[in-house]
Amino acid sequence: MKRTAAFLIASLLGLSLAQGVRSLGMGGVLLPGPSGQGANPAYAAFPGKWDQEGFQLPIGLLRLLPLFPDTSPFSYFTDPNAFRNQFDLLSAYDQASHLGSFLINPARSPDEVVFRVSASGVSITDGQGRSLMPSFQAGVVAERPTASIPQPLLPLSFDLGPGTYLSVGPFAGTQGVRVAPNQDLAMALKEGSLHRCQASTPSPCALEAQGSFISGISLALGFSTPLPDIPGLGRVYAGVRGEGFYGLGYAEASAKARPTFDQDGNVSGVSYESRYFLSYPSFLEASLGQGGSGVGYGLRGDVGVAVDGGNWAFGLGVQNLLGFTQWSGVEVTVVDGRETSRTATTKRGDFSAPIFTLNGAYRLPLEVGELLLAADTRFGANTPTFHLGAEYNLGGVAIRTGVGLEGGLRFGLGAGFNLEALSLDLALTTHEAPLVGGTVYGIAMAVRF
């Protein structure tokens, strides 16, 4: 089990590095330009005047060192006792999914899930009586894998001619996480009564959780080019990209927590049911020992268009317009800690599961300094997200702020300093803690020479 947990955490590496520190300081907004070509292939040939970012220091990696046993799976090897008593899977997930920031107070897993019945109604709390978030979702949460993979880490890019490029690199990250009550439990919470939850055994009411994590090697071939200027509009850019991958690991899991009742109809505890699917290359079987050795691969096509209007810019990208993915491995079901089934399984993705990205920015010259406004939204096969950010430039100093909806409400505050030889960007980030709620704070940093 601990090996599996370490594998899942390792698969998250690099998830948050797609957003630079400047973007984080503006609430996570996606700025037009080459850094956004993962969401819109037209940006590969777009001017870089909008999205200038320094080299982001992945200071979140510090929290994966054994010095922080609450978030480091590696403390299992250096101090098994500290790992056993302090390691928290939710804290580790929270930090690993925000590697660009050092989290000051990562989310902490509840000791237990308690269904409470009182005169004021029904609630779901942890062991200390604190309310748990009724729902949380980020990314693509589907019943099958998707060809929409995370952006590669430090990819190698090759220029094949005017507007044509080839890129290869490793990737790892989550494709989606979701926690929510099912329909029966949601109705019971709304009605303030567990009567409908006692209708049958097992109870029809359940708190459900899903998540998937993926890693592999990506190979992308893209083409992006400027089109002739359109009078009154500006310079238009168009792009297409085909991306295939060979999988190094895929983990998909779902779980349900149901209330149990005694003979008098009182809540007596919680029953847990989980199902997980694992797929990884056969050479890892000796170390993982889960019976999940298999093959994973996929291919997808993306398209995009963008416009540079001088003081403004706008783009529309469509990921996974066409795609296919397949993984072979093992699917396991566990009920109240006892394995009830283990089956060799092959999972395939949908032929098309598009994700749309709209983003834009506008520069407003002021009498003193300049104001940059930016916004973006993503929707389609993923959970809808929205970001709005602003940056005020005065000489060599920039002040930033922003807000976003992305698996919960998030804020950003940041500053940039041009020190001639180098530029320094700092950001204070926030996001809503998954499942348990509350605000998590982080610190991010980048430099540009």
FIVOFI-62866 format. One record per residue (C-alpha): residue in one letter; x, y, z. Coordinates in steps of 0.5 Angstrom, whole numbers, plus 500, padded with zeros to 3 digits. Layout:
BEGIN
+--------+-----+-----+-----+
! residu !  xx !  yy !  zz !
+--------+-----+-----+-----+
!      A !   X !   Y !   Z !
...
+--------+-----+-----+-----+
***
This chain:
BEGIN
+--------+-----+-----+-----+
! residu !  xx !  yy !  zz !
+--------+-----+-----+-----+
!      M ! 500 ! 500 ! 500 !
!      K ! 506 ! 505 ! 502 !
!      R ! 509 ! 503 ! 495 !
!      T ! 503 ! 505 ! 491 !
!      A ! 502 ! 511 ! 495 !
!      A ! 509 ! 513 ! 493 !
!      F ! 508 ! 512 ! 486 !
!      L ! 501 ! 516 ! 486 !
!      I ! 505 ! 522 ! 489 !
!      A ! 511 ! 521 ! 484 !
!      S ! 506 ! 521 ! 478 !
!      L ! 504 ! 528 ! 480 !
!      L ! 511 ! 531 ! 479 !
!      G ! 511 ! 538 ! 475 !
!      L ! 503 ! 539 ! 475 !
!      S ! 503 ! 546 ! 477 !
!      L ! 510 ! 548 ! 473 !
!      A ! 505 ! 550 ! 467 !
!      Q ! 503 ! 556 ! 471 !
!      G ! 509 ! 561 ! 472 !
!      V ! 510 ! 566 ! 478 !
!      R ! 508 ! 572 ! 474 !
!      S ! 501 ! 568 ! 472 !
!      L ! 501 ! 565 ! 480 !
!      G ! 501 ! 573 ! 482 !
!      M ! 495 ! 574 ! 478 !
!      G ! 491 ! 569 ! 480 !
!      G ! 493 ! 563 ! 475 !
!      V ! 491 ! 567 ! 469 !
!      L ! 494 ! 564 ! 462 !
!      L ! 497 ! 570 ! 459 !
!      P ! 497 ! 570 ! 451 !
!      G ! 504 ! 567 ! 448 !
!      P ! 509 ! 562 ! 447 !
!      S ! 508 ! 559 ! 454 !
!      G ! 501 ! 558 ! 453 !
!      Q ! 502 ! 553 ! 447 !
!      G ! 500 ! 547 ! 451 !
!      A ! 493 ! 550 ! 451 !
!      N ! 493 ! 553 ! 444 !
!      P ! 498 ! 551 ! 439 !
!      A ! 497 ! 558 ! 435 !
!      Y ! 501 ! 561 ! 441 !
!      A ! 508 ! 557 ! 438 !
!      A ! 509 ! 563 ! 433 !
!      F ! 506 ! 568 ! 437 !
!      P ! 510 ! 574 ! 440 !
!      G ! 513 ! 573 ! 447 !
!      K ! 511 ! 580 ! 449 !
!      W ! 505 ! 578 ! 453 !
!      D ! 507 ! 572 ! 457 !
!      Q ! 515 ! 574 ! 459 !
!      E ! 516 ! 569 ! 465 !
!      G ! 523 ! 568 ! 469 !
!      F ! 525 ! 561 ! 470 !
!      Q ! 521 ! 558 ! 476 !
!      L ! 524 ! 555 ! 482 !
!      P ! 520 ! 549 ! 484 !
!      I ! 521 ! 550 ! 491 !
!      G ! 515 ! 546 ! 492 !
!      L ! 520 ! 540 ! 492 !
!      L ! 523 ! 542 ! 498 !
!      R ! 517 ! 539 ! 502 !
!      L ! 518 ! 533 ! 499 !
!      L ! 524 ! 532 ! 502 !
!      P ! 524 ! 527 ! 509 !
!      L ! 525 ! 534 ! 513 !
!      F ! 518 ! 535 ! 512 !
!      P ! 515 ! 528 ! 514 !
!      D ! 508 ! 530 ! 513 !
!      T ! 508 ! 531 ! 505 !
!      S ! 515 ! 527 ! 504 !
!      P ! 513 ! 519 ! 502 !
!      F ! 521 ! 519 ! 502 !
!      S ! 521 ! 519 ! 509 !
!      Y ! 519 ! 512 ! 509 !
!      F ! 526 ! 510 ! 508 !
!      T ! 529 ! 515 ! 512 !
!      D ! 525 ! 515 ! 518 !
!      P ! 519 ! 509 ! 518 !
!      N ! 517 ! 511 ! 525 !
!      A ! 516 ! 519 ! 523 !
!      F ! 513 ! 517 ! 516 !
!      R ! 508 ! 512 ! 520 !
!      N ! 506 ! 517 ! 525 !
!      Q ! 506 ! 524 ! 521 !
!      F ! 505 ! 522 ! 513 !
!      D ! 499 ! 525 ! 510 !
!      L ! 497 ! 523 ! 503 !
!      L ! 492 ! 529 ! 502 !
!      S ! 498 ! 534 ! 505 !
!      A ! 502 ! 530 ! 500 !
!      Y ! 497 ! 531 ! 494 !
!      D ! 496 ! 538 ! 496 !
!      Q ! 504 ! 540 ! 495 !
!      A ! 505 ! 535 ! 489 !
!      S ! 500 ! 538 ! 485 !
!      H ! 503 ! 545 ! 487 !
!      L ! 510 ! 544 ! 486 !
!      G ! 511 ! 551 ! 484 !
!      S ! 509 ! 554 ! 491 !
!      F ! 512 ! 552 ! 498 !
!      L ! 505 ! 551 ! 501 !
!      I ! 505 ! 554 ! 508 !
!      N ! 499 ! 550 ! 511 !
!      P ! 498 ! 544 ! 506 !
!      A ! 491 ! 540 ! 507 !
!      R ! 491 ! 535 ! 512 !
!      S ! 487 ! 529 ! 511 !
!      P ! 481 ! 528 ! 516 !
!      D ! 482 ! 522 ! 522 !
!      E ! 475 ! 519 ! 520 !
!      V ! 469 ! 521 ! 516 !
!      V ! 463 ! 522 ! 521 !
!      F ! 456 ! 523 ! 519 !
!      R ! 453 ! 527 ! 524 !
!      V ! 445 ! 527 ! 526 !
!      S ! 443 ! 533 ! 530 !
!      A ! 437 ! 537 ! 532 !
!      S ! 439 ! 542 ! 526 !
!      G ! 440 ! 537 ! 521 !
!      V ! 445 ! 532 ! 518 !
!      S ! 452 ! 534 ! 517 !
!      I ! 459 ! 530 ! 515 !
!      T ! 465 ! 532 ! 519 !
!      D ! 472 ! 529 ! 521 !
!      G ! 474 ! 526 ! 527 !
!      Q ! 474 ! 533 ! 531 !
!      G ! 467 ! 535 ! 529 !
!      R ! 470 ! 540 ! 523 !
!      S ! 465 ! 540 ! 517 !
!      L ! 468 ! 537 ! 511 !
!      M ! 467 ! 540 ! 504 !
!      P ! 461 ! 537 ! 501 !
!      S ! 464 ! 537 ! 494 !
!      F ! 471 ! 538 ! 490 !
!      Q ! 473 ! 537 ! 483 !
!      A ! 479 ! 539 ! 479 !
!      G ! 481 ! 537 ! 472 !
!      V ! 478 ! 532 ! 468 !
!      V ! 474 ! 526 ! 472 !
!      A ! 472 ! 521 ! 467 !
!      E ! 470 ! 513 ! 468 !
!      R ! 476 ! 512 ! 463 !
!      P ! 483 ! 515 ! 461 !
!      T ! 484 ! 521 ! 456 !
!      A ! 489 ! 523 ! 451 !
!      S ! 489 ! 530 ! 454 !
!      I ! 496 ! 529 ! 458 !
!      P ! 500 ! 534 ! 462 !
!      Q ! 505 ! 538 ! 459 !
!      P ! 512 ! 535 ! 459 !
!      L ! 517 ! 537 ! 464 !
!      L ! 523 ! 540 ! 460 !
!      P ! 522 ! 538 ! 453 !
!      L ! 527 ! 538 ! 448 !
!      S ! 524 ! 542 ! 442 !
!      F ! 527 ! 542 ! 435 !
!      D ! 526 ! 547 ! 429 !
!      L ! 524 ! 543 ! 423 !
!      G ! 523 ! 549 ! 418 !
!      P ! 518 ! 555 ! 418 !
!      G ! 513 ! 554 ! 423 !
!      T ! 514 ! 547 ! 424 !
!      Y ! 517 ! 544 ! 431 !
!      L ! 518 ! 537 ! 434 !
!      S ! 518 ! 536 ! 442 !
!      V ! 519 ! 530 ! 446 !
!      G ! 520 ! 530 ! 454 !
!      P ! 517 ! 526 ! 460 !
!      F ! 510 ! 528 ! 463 !
!      A ! 507 ! 526 ! 470 !
!      G ! 501 ! 529 ! 473 !
!      T ! 494 ! 528 ! 475 !
!      Q ! 488 ! 528 ! 470 !
!      G ! 483 ! 530 ! 475 !
!      V ! 481 ! 529 ! 482 !
!      R ! 473 ! 529 ! 485 !
!      V ! 470 ! 529 ! 492 !
!      A ! 462 ! 529 ! 492 !
!      P ! 456 ! 526 ! 495 !
!      N ! 452 ! 522 ! 491 !
!      Q ! 445 ! 524 ! 489 !
!      D ! 442 ! 520 ! 495 !
!      L ! 447 ! 523 ! 500 !
!      A ! 446 ! 530 ! 497 !
!      M ! 438 ! 530 ! 498 !
!      A ! 439 ! 527 ! 505 !
!      L ! 443 ! 533 ! 507 !
!      K ! 439 ! 538 ! 504 !
!      E ! 433 ! 535 ! 507 !
!      G ! 436 ! 534 ! 514 !
!      S ! 434 ! 527 ! 515 !
!      L ! 438 ! 520 ! 514 !
!      H ! 431 ! 517 ! 513 !
!      R ! 433 ! 515 ! 505 !
!      C ! 440 ! 513 ! 507 !
!      Q ! 436 ! 507 ! 511 !
!      A ! 432 ! 504 ! 505 !
!      S ! 437 ! 498 ! 504 !
!      T ! 443 ! 495 ! 506 !
!      P ! 449 ! 497 ! 504 !
!      S ! 446 ! 504 ! 505 !
!      P ! 444 ! 508 ! 498 !
!      C ! 448 ! 514 ! 501 !
!      A ! 455 ! 515 ! 499 !
!      L ! 461 ! 520 ! 499 !
!      E ! 464 ! 519 ! 493 !
!      A ! 472 ! 520 ! 491 !
!      Q ! 475 ! 519 ! 484 !
!      G ! 482 ! 521 ! 482 !
!      S ! 487 ! 519 ! 476 !
!      F ! 494 ! 520 ! 475 !
!      I ! 499 ! 519 ! 469 !
!      S ! 506 ! 519 ! 467 !
!      G ! 510 ! 517 ! 461 !
!      I ! 514 ! 520 ! 455 !
!      S ! 511 ! 525 ! 450 !
!      L ! 512 ! 526 ! 442 !
!      A ! 509 ! 532 ! 439 !
!      L ! 509 ! 535 ! 432 !
!      G ! 506 ! 542 ! 431 !
!      F ! 505 ! 547 ! 426 !
!      S ! 504 ! 555 ! 427 !
!      T ! 504 ! 561 ! 423 !
!      P ! 502 ! 568 ! 422 !
!      L ! 496 ! 569 ! 417 !
!      P ! 496 ! 576 ! 413 !
!      D ! 493 ! 582 ! 417 !
!      I ! 486 ! 583 ! 417 !
!      P ! 484 ! 590 ! 417 !
!      G ! 481 ! 593 ! 423 !
!      L ! 483 ! 587 ! 427 !
!      G ! 490 ! 585 ! 427 !
!      R ! 495 ! 579 ! 426 !
!      V ! 492 ! 573 ! 426 !
!      Y ! 496 ! 566 ! 428 !
!      A ! 493 ! 559 ! 427 !
!      G ! 496 ! 552 ! 429 !
!      V ! 495 ! 545 ! 430 !
!      R ! 499 ! 540 ! 434 !
!      G ! 499 ! 532 ! 434 !
!      E ! 501 ! 529 ! 440 !
!      G ! 502 ! 522 ! 442 !
!      F ! 505 ! 518 ! 448 !
!      Y ! 508 ! 512 ! 451 !
!      G ! 506 ! 511 ! 458 !
!      L ! 510 ! 509 ! 464 !
!      G ! 504 ! 509 ! 469 !
!      Y ! 497 ! 510 ! 470 !
!      A ! 493 ! 510 ! 476 !
!      E ! 486 ! 511 ! 477 !
!      A ! 482 ! 510 ! 483 !
!      S ! 475 ! 511 ! 486 !
!      A ! 472 ! 510 ! 493 !
!      K ! 465 ! 511 ! 497 !
!      A ! 464 ! 512 ! 504 !
!      R ! 457 ! 510 ! 507 !
!      P ! 454 ! 510 ! 513 !
!      T ! 452 ! 504 ! 517 !
!      F ! 446 ! 503 ! 522 !
!      D ! 445 ! 499 ! 528 !
!      Q ! 438 ! 495 ! 529 !
!      D ! 435 ! 502 ! 532 !
!      G ! 437 ! 506 ! 526 !
!      N ! 442 ! 510 ! 529 !
!      V ! 449 ! 511 ! 525 !
!      S ! 454 ! 506 ! 528 !
!      G ! 460 ! 507 ! 523 !
!      V ! 462 ! 508 ! 516 !
!      S ! 463 ! 503 ! 511 !
!      Y ! 469 ! 504 ! 506 !
!      E ! 469 ! 501 ! 498 !
!      S ! 474 ! 502 ! 494 !
!      R ! 476 ! 500 ! 487 !
!      Y ! 483 ! 502 ! 483 !
!      F ! 486 ! 501 ! 476 !
!      L ! 494 ! 500 ! 476 !
!      S ! 498 ! 500 ! 469 !
!      Y ! 506 ! 500 ! 469 !
!      P ! 511 ! 497 ! 464 !
!      S ! 513 ! 490 ! 466 !
!      F ! 520 ! 491 ! 469 !
!      L ! 517 ! 495 ! 475 !
!      E ! 513 ! 489 ! 477 !
!      A ! 518 ! 486 ! 481 !
!      S ! 519 ! 492 ! 485 !
!      L ! 511 ! 494 ! 485 !
!      G ! 508 ! 487 ! 486 !
!      Q ! 501 ! 489 ! 484 !
!      G ! 500 ! 485 ! 478 !
!      G ! 499 ! 491 ! 474 !
!      S ! 504 ! 490 ! 468 !
!      G ! 501 ! 492 ! 462 !
!      V ! 502 ! 497 ! 456 !
!      G ! 499 ! 504 ! 455 !
!      Y ! 499 ! 509 ! 449 !
!      G ! 495 ! 515 ! 446 !
!      L ! 495 ! 520 ! 441 !
!      R ! 491 ! 526 ! 440 !
!      G ! 490 ! 532 ! 435 !
!      D ! 489 ! 540 ! 438 !
!      V ! 488 ! 546 ! 434 !
!      G ! 488 ! 554 ! 436 !
!      V ! 487 ! 561 ! 433 !
!      A ! 490 ! 567 ! 436 !
!      V ! 490 ! 575 ! 435 !
!      D ! 495 ! 580 ! 436 !
!      G ! 491 ! 587 ! 436 !
!      G ! 497 ! 591 ! 438 !
!      N ! 495 ! 593 ! 445 !
!      W ! 490 ! 587 ! 446 !
!      A ! 491 ! 580 ! 444 !
!      F ! 486 ! 574 ! 444 !
!      G ! 486 ! 566 ! 443 !
!      L ! 482 ! 560 ! 442 !
!      G ! 485 ! 553 ! 443 !
!      V ! 482 ! 546 ! 443 !
!      Q ! 485 ! 540 ! 446 !
!      N ! 483 ! 533 ! 445 !
!      L ! 479 ! 535 ! 439 !
!      L ! 480 ! 528 ! 436 !
!      G ! 484 ! 522 ! 440 !
!      F ! 485 ! 515 ! 443 !
!      T ! 488 ! 512 ! 449 !
!      Q ! 489 ! 505 ! 451 !
!      W ! 492 ! 502 ! 458 !
!      S ! 492 ! 495 ! 460 !
!      G ! 493 ! 493 ! 467 !
!      V ! 489 ! 490 ! 473 !
!      E ! 483 ! 493 ! 477 !
!      V ! 482 ! 491 ! 484 !
!      T ! 476 ! 492 ! 489 !
!      V ! 477 ! 493 ! 496 !
!      V ! 471 ! 493 ! 501 !
!      D ! 472 ! 495 ! 508 !
!      G ! 480 ! 493 ! 508 !
!      R ! 479 ! 486 ! 504 !
!      E ! 480 ! 485 ! 497 !
!      T ! 474 ! 482 ! 494 !
!      S ! 476 ! 482 ! 486 !
!      R ! 483 ! 483 ! 482 !
!      T ! 482 ! 482 ! 474 !
!      A ! 486 ! 484 ! 468 !
!      T ! 483 ! 489 ! 465 !
!      T ! 484 ! 494 ! 459 !
!      K ! 481 ! 501 ! 459 !
!      R ! 480 ! 505 ! 453 !
!      G ! 479 ! 513 ! 452 !
!      D ! 473 ! 517 ! 448 !
!      F ! 475 ! 518 ! 441 !
!      S ! 473 ! 526 ! 442 !
!      A ! 473 ! 529 ! 449 !
!      P ! 475 ! 537 ! 447 !
!      I ! 477 ! 542 ! 452 !
!      F ! 476 ! 549 ! 450 !
!      T ! 481 ! 555 ! 452 !
!      L ! 479 ! 562 ! 451 !
!      N ! 484 ! 567 ! 454 !
!      G ! 486 ! 575 ! 453 !
!      A ! 489 ! 581 ! 455 !
!      Y ! 489 ! 588 ! 454 !
!      R ! 494 ! 594 ! 456 !
!      L ! 492 ! 600 ! 458 !
!      P ! 497 ! 606 ! 458 !
!      L ! 496 ! 611 ! 464 !
!      E ! 499 ! 617 ! 466 !
!      V ! 504 ! 614 ! 470 !
!      G ! 506 ! 607 ! 469 !
!      E ! 502 ! 602 ! 465 !
!      L ! 496 ! 597 ! 467 !
!      L ! 495 ! 590 ! 464 !
!      L ! 489 ! 586 ! 465 !
!      A ! 488 ! 579 ! 463 !
!      A ! 482 ! 573 ! 463 !
!      D ! 481 ! 566 ! 461 !
!      T ! 476 ! 560 ! 462 !
!      R ! 477 ! 553 ! 460 !
!      F ! 471 ! 548 ! 459 !
!      G ! 469 ! 542 ! 456 !
!      A ! 471 ! 535 ! 458 !
!      N ! 474 ! 538 ! 464 !
!      T ! 471 ! 542 ! 470 !
!      P ! 470 ! 549 ! 468 !
!      T ! 475 ! 554 ! 470 !
!      F ! 476 ! 562 ! 470 !
!      H ! 481 ! 567 ! 472 !
!      L ! 482 ! 574 ! 472 !
!      G ! 488 ! 578 ! 473 !
!      A ! 492 ! 585 ! 473 !
!      E ! 499 ! 587 ! 473 !
!      Y ! 501 ! 595 ! 474 !
!      N ! 508 ! 597 ! 472 !
!      L ! 512 ! 603 ! 474 !
!      G ! 519 ! 603 ! 472 !
!      G ! 522 ! 597 ! 474 !
!      V ! 517 ! 594 ! 479 !
!      A ! 511 ! 591 ! 478 !
!      I ! 505 ! 589 ! 482 !
!      R ! 500 ! 584 ! 481 !
!      T ! 494 ! 581 ! 484 !
!      G ! 488 ! 576 ! 481 !
!      V ! 483 ! 571 ! 483 !
!      G ! 480 ! 565 ! 480 !
!      L ! 475 ! 559 ! 480 !
!      E ! 479 ! 552 ! 480 !
!      G ! 477 ! 547 ! 484 !
!      G ! 475 ! 552 ! 489 !
!      L ! 476 ! 560 ! 490 !
!      R ! 484 ! 562 ! 489 !
!      F ! 487 ! 569 ! 490 !
!      G ! 494 ! 571 ! 488 !
!      L ! 499 ! 577 ! 490 !
!      G ! 505 ! 578 ! 487 !
!      A ! 511 ! 583 ! 485 !
!      G ! 516 ! 583 ! 480 !
!      F ! 523 ! 587 ! 480 !
!      N ! 528 ! 589 ! 474 !
!      L ! 535 ! 589 ! 477 !
!      E ! 538 ! 590 ! 471 !
!      A ! 542 ! 584 ! 471 !
!      L ! 536 ! 579 ! 473 !
!      S ! 529 ! 580 ! 474 !
!      L ! 526 ! 577 ! 480 !
!      D ! 518 ! 575 ! 481 !
!      L ! 515 ! 573 ! 487 !
!      A ! 508 ! 571 ! 489 !
!      L ! 503 ! 569 ! 495 !
!      T ! 498 ! 564 ! 492 !
!      T ! 492 ! 561 ! 495 !
!      H ! 487 ! 555 ! 494 !
!      E ! 482 ! 552 ! 497 !
!      A ! 484 ! 545 ! 500 !
!      P ! 481 ! 539 ! 497 !
!      L ! 476 ! 535 ! 501 !
!      V ! 477 ! 539 ! 508 !
!      G ! 476 ! 546 ! 506 !
!      G ! 480 ! 552 ! 508 !
!      T ! 485 ! 556 ! 505 !
!      V ! 492 ! 554 ! 503 !
!      Y ! 498 ! 559 ! 502 !
!      G ! 504 ! 558 ! 498 !
!      I ! 510 ! 562 ! 496 !
!      A ! 513 ! 562 ! 489 !
!      M ! 519 ! 565 ! 486 !
!      A ! 522 ! 566 ! 479 !
!      V ! 529 ! 569 ! 476 !
!      R ! 530 ! 571 ! 469 !
!      F ! 537 ! 573 ! 467 !
+--------+-----+-----+-----+
***
